[in-house]
Amino acid sequence: MTAALEARGVAKSFGKEGATVEVLRGIDLVIEAGEFVAITGPSGSGKSTLLYLFGALDRPTRGDILIQGRSTASLGDRELALLRNKEIGFVFQFHFLLPELTAWENAAVPLLIAGMPLKKAKVLAFELLEKLGLGHRVEHYPKQLSGGEQQRVAIARALIHKPAILLGDELTGNLDSKNSREIYELLRANHRETGQTTVIVTHNPELAMLADRKIVIVDGSVQKDEKTD
């Protein structure tokens, strides 16, 4: 079976020549299709940088990232964008909802960009938001929603085009412990139902233990990689 994500000798540096900071140092990692993985570690360890590379939002300085078995090293920006838009759903710490759109309109954005008729996209958005506990909030604007509700809309937007891979970067970083737990339980339920490969970056060790596998990044290297069962 083809791995969902793979890092081969991946290094990432930032800065200008002569004053660079190496954030990732030769990462070798395989995430199999259908896994629920948490990447954790101290602030500045490189975990979010790795996630952005897995999400094709950036390129490594050295090494290669494979998405669904496809090397990204030789892909141009347009090809990379097409691969990303087809295969990956991304949820950020900050929800980045469009303030002028309602909850269902925000959730439907990927479908509308792909050319789906508005009526069909609306039906799918309503169905998904209902499933995520927001059936009574579909016509509300982001400013009318709580932080947890806004993040659920962002998750709906990431899931609505049924990507093979869901990535989340500190997606509960702005939520209290109760809402954080609810969001993670929601992702667990989605994973059990769909078998979607799910990779979450979190600084919270308790939330990391809710995943099936925990990867600890320290100073740009994998310090620990273990099953949580």
Order of alpha helices (4+ residues) and beta strands (2+ residues): beta-beta-beta-alpha-beta-beta-alpha-beta-alpha-alpha-alpha-beta-alpha-beta-alpha-beta-beta
